[in-house]
């Protein structure tokens, strides 16, 4: 094992220095706003404030799938929240006191409704439109919700655990990478074994459970997340997971959903803000950037 400096925790922890890593400038042990900033409001009842991280992609994929299925009330404005400080603006904290993307305001009724945490947003929207989740009386509902909440409980080990120490930590710590790589591979195996028995995560129908799991675990399997992670984890070995991921990534609504609020990758795949379906054709970054 690689040598690391010995560390003895103090009896009482104090925050006296940045913790290092890519997000050191925004990590802090207190909540609340750091500055005043009113959130913009567009023309649609649904206002999304987000970034195309895996958690952000879950919601834009669902919204695009709802629109593709004919739910016109699912039209939305998607505003870009840069997580180098935008999440601590007073307006965003009013929508999500936890200062994490995504956050949603539903202005379709007499009183605006805020919804935060990606799983809550998925369930709220699916129930609002009666799509991609079984009805409350359907026996299949328990399976869908079980897998939805499996993702909520499991992904922190993939993202905050493996992803952080593999890609973002200021030093490579063998123990931490080994620990979280082992758990990530176990989770990939859980999904692979399930998808050996079912077409979609929760059975024979496409649901919010698939939309929640795809950006995290499909992203790792197909090499979209954490450069080098797919090879490091031998993700190609999970053939049923790869079959499922390929099937979902080929869906037009998934392709659109992954573009919204994206700030990385090819300019043609980045739609920083989305206010109308036509924006996918006219406002991607390759069309907005000046010619060189």
C-alpha positions in Angstrom: 0.0 0.0 0.0 1.3 3.5 -0.8 2.7 5.4 2.1 0.6 8.3 3.4 1.3 10.7 6.3 0.1 9.5 9.6 -3.0 11.3 10.9 -4.4 11.3 14.4 -7.9 13.0 14.5 -8.2 15.7 17.2 -10.9 15.3 19.8 -12.8 18.2 18.2 -12.6 18.9 14.5 -12.3 22.4 13.3 -12.4 23.9 9.9 -9.1 25.8 9.6 -7.9 25.1 6.0 -9.3 24.2 2.6 -9.7 20.5 2.1 -8.1 20.5 -1.4 -9.4 19.0 -4.5 -11.4 20.4 -7.4 -14.2 21.8 -5.4 -12.2 23.1 -2.4 -13.3 26.7 -3.1 -17.0 25.9 -2.5 -16.8 23.2 0.1 -17.7 24.4 3.6 -19.2 23.0 6.8 -22.1 25.5 7.1 -25.3 25.9 5.1 -27.1 29.0 3.8 -26.6 31.7 1.2 -23.3 33.5 0.7 -24.7 36.3 -1.5 -27.9 37.8 -2.8 -29.0 36.6 -6.2 -32.6 36.3 -7.5 -33.3 33.3 -9.7 -34.6 34.0 -13.2 -38.1 32.8 -14.1 -39.1 31.9 -17.6 -42.4 31.4 -19.4 -43.2 27.8 -18.5 -44.8 26.6 -15.3 -41.9 24.3 -14.6 -38.6 26.1 -13.7 -35.5 23.9 -13.4 -32.3 25.2 -11.9 -29.6 22.7 -12.6 -26.3 21.4 -14.2 -25.8 18.3 -16.3 -24.2 16.2 -13.6 -25.7 12.7 -13.3 -28.2 14.1 -10.8 -29.1 16.9 -13.1 -29.5 14.6 -16.1 -32.0 12.5 -14.3 -34.6 15.3 -14.3 -34.0 16.6 -17.8 -34.2 13.1 -19.2 -37.6 12.7 -17.5 -38.8 16.0 -18.7 -37.8 15.3 -22.3 -39.4 11.8 -22.1 -42.6 13.4 -20.8 -42.7 15.8 -23.7 -41.9 13.0 -26.2 -44.9 11.1 -24.7 -47.2 14.0 -25.4 -47.4 15.7 -22.0 -47.4 19.3 -23.1 -47.7 20.5 -19.5 -44.1 19.3 -19.0 -42.6 22.2 -21.0 -39.9 23.7 -18.9 -37.3 26.4 -18.6 -33.9 25.0 -17.6 -31.5 27.6 -16.1 -27.8 26.9 -15.6 -26.5 26.7 -12.1 -22.7 26.7 -12.0 -21.6 24.8 -8.9 -18.6 27.1 -8.3 -20.9 29.3 -6.3 -24.3 29.8 -7.9 -25.7 27.2 -5.6 -25.1 29.5 -2.7 -27.1 32.4 -4.1 -30.1 33.5 -1.9 -32.7 32.6 -4.6 -31.3 29.1 -5.1 -31.1 28.5 -1.3 -34.8 29.4 -1.1 -35.6 26.6 -3.5 -33.1 24.2 -2.1 -31.8 24.9 1.4 -29.2 22.1 0.8 -27.6 24.1 -2.0 -27.4 21.1 -4.4 -28.6 20.8 -7.9 -31.2 20.1 -9.3 -34.0 22.2 -7.9 -37.4 22.7 -9.3 -40.2 25.3 -9.0 -43.6 24.3 -10.1 -45.6 27.4 -10.8 -48.6 25.7 -12.5 -50.9 26.1 -9.5 -52.1 29.1 -7.3 -49.0 28.8 -5.1 -45.5 27.9 -6.3 -44.2 24.5 -5.1 -40.5 23.9 -4.6 -39.1 20.4 -5.0 -35.5 19.5 -4.3 -33.4 16.3 -4.3 -33.4 14.5 -7.7 -35.3 11.5 -6.5 -38.1 13.6 -5.1 -38.3 15.6 -8.3 -38.5 12.4 -10.4 -41.3 11.0 -8.3 -43.1 14.4 -8.1 -43.1 14.8 -11.9 -43.9 11.2 -12.7 -46.9 11.3 -10.4 -48.0 14.8 -11.6 -48.2 13.5 -15.2 -49.1 9.9 -14.4 -46.2 8.5 -16.4 -43.1 6.4 -15.9 -44.2 5.2 -12.4 -46.9 2.6 -11.6 -50.1 3.8 -9.9 -50.2 3.8 -6.2 -52.4 0.6 -6.2 -50.2 -1.3 -8.7 -48.1 -4.1 -7.3 -45.2 -3.1 -9.6 -44.9 0.3 -7.8 -42.9 -1.2 -4.9 -40.3 -2.6 -7.3 -39.8 0.8 -9.1 -39.6 2.7 -5.8 -37.2 0.2 -4.4 -34.8 0.6 -7.3 -35.3 4.4 -7.3 -34.2 4.6 -3.7 -31.5 2.0 -4.2 -29.9 4.6 -6.5 -30.3 7.3 -3.9 -28.5 5.3 -1.3 -25.9 3.7 -3.5 -24.7 6.5 -5.7 -22.9 8.4 -3.0 -20.4 5.5 -2.8 -19.9 5.8 -6.5 -19.7 9.6 -6.7 -18.6 10.9 -3.4 -16.6 7.8 -2.7 -15.0 6.3 -5.8 -15.4 9.2 -8.1 -13.9 11.7 -5.6 -10.8 9.6 -4.7 -10.2 8.3 -8.3 -10.7 11.7 -10.1 -10.8 14.7 -7.8 -8.9 14.2 -4.6 -5.6 16.2 -4.5 -3.7 13.0 -3.7 -4.2 9.4 -4.7 -4.9 7.2 -1.7 -4.7 3.5 -2.4 -6.8 2.5 0.5 -9.7 4.9 -0.4 -9.6 4.0 -4.1 -9.6 0.3 -3.4 -12.4 0.5 -0.8 -14.7 2.4 -3.1 -13.7 0.6 -6.3 -14.7 -2.7 -4.6 -18.1 -1.2 -3.5 -18.7 0.3 -7.0 -18.0 -3.0 -8.7 -20.4 -4.8 -6.3 -23.1 -2.3 -7.2 -22.4 -2.8 -10.9 -22.8 -6.5 -10.3 -26.1 -5.9 -8.5 -27.4 -4.1 -11.6 -25.9 -6.6 -14.1 -27.6 -9.6 -12.3 -30.9 -7.7 -12.2 -30.7 -6.8 -15.9 -30.0 -10.4 -16.8 -33.6 -11.1 -15.7 -35.4 -8.0 -16.8 -35.4 -5.7 -19.8 -35.5 -2.6 -17.7 -34.4 -2.1 -14.1 -37.7 -2.7 -12.5 -39.2 -5.1 -15.0 -40.6 -4.9 -18.6 -41.4 -1.2 -18.5 -39.2 1.9 -18.7 -39.6 4.0 -15.5 -38.0 6.7 -13.4 -35.9 4.0 -11.8 -34.1 3.6 -15.2 -33.8 7.4 -15.5 -32.3 7.7 -12.0 -29.7 4.9 -12.4 -28.6 5.5 -16.0 -26.6 8.7 -15.6 -24.6 7.3 -12.7 -24.0 3.6 -13.6 -24.6 3.8 -17.3 -22.3 6.7 -17.4 -19.5 4.7 -15.7 -20.1 1.7 -17.9 -19.9 3.6 -21.1 -17.0 5.8 -20.1 -19.0 9.1 -19.7 -18.0 9.6 -16.1 -14.6 9.9 -14.4 -12.0 9.6 -17.1 -10.4 6.1 -17.2 -12.9 4.7 -14.7 -14.7 2.3 -17.1 -11.4 0.6 -17.9 -10.2 0.7 -14.3 -13.4 -1.1 -13.2 -13.5 -3.5 -16.2 -17.0 -2.2 -16.8 -17.2 -4.0 -20.2 -17.6 -7.3 -18.2 -21.1 -6.3 -17.1 -22.8 -7.3 -20.4 -26.4 -7.0 -19.3 -25.8 -3.5 -17.8 -24.1 -2.5 -21.1 -27.0 -3.8 -23.1 -29.4 -1.8 -21.1 -27.3 1.4 -21.1 -26.8 1.2 -24.9 -30.6 0.8 -25.3 -31.4 3.8 -23.2 -28.6 6.1 -24.5 -30.1 5.5 -28.0 -33.4 7.1 -27.0 -33.9 10.6 -28.6 -35.3 12.0 -25.3 -32.3 10.7 -23.4 -30.0 12.3 -25.9 -31.8 15.6 -25.5 -31.9 15.4 -21.7 -28.2 14.9 -21.5 -27.6 18.1 -23.5 -29.5 20.4 -21.2 -27.4 22.5 -18.8 -24.2 20.7 -20.1 -21.0 22.6 -19.9 -18.5 19.9 -21.0 -17.9 17.8 -24.1 -18.5 18.7 -27.7 -20.0 22.2 -28.2 -22.8 20.6 -30.3 -23.9 18.6 -27.3 -24.1 21.6 -24.9 -27.3 23.4 -24.4 -26.5 25.7 -21.5 -30.2 26.9 -21.1 -33.3 25.3 -22.5 -36.5 27.4 -22.9 -38.1 25.8 -26.0 -37.8 22.6 -28.0 -36.3 24.6 -30.8 -33.3 25.4 -28.7 -31.8 22.0 -29.4 -31.5 23.1 -33.1 -30.6 26.7 -32.7 -28.9 27.4 -29.3 -26.3 24.7 -28.7 -22.8 26.0 -28.1 -21.5 25.2 -31.5 -24.1 27.6 -32.9 -23.6 30.3 -30.3 -19.8 30.4 -30.2 -18.2 32.9 -32.6 -16.4 31.3 -35.6 -12.6 31.1 -35.3 
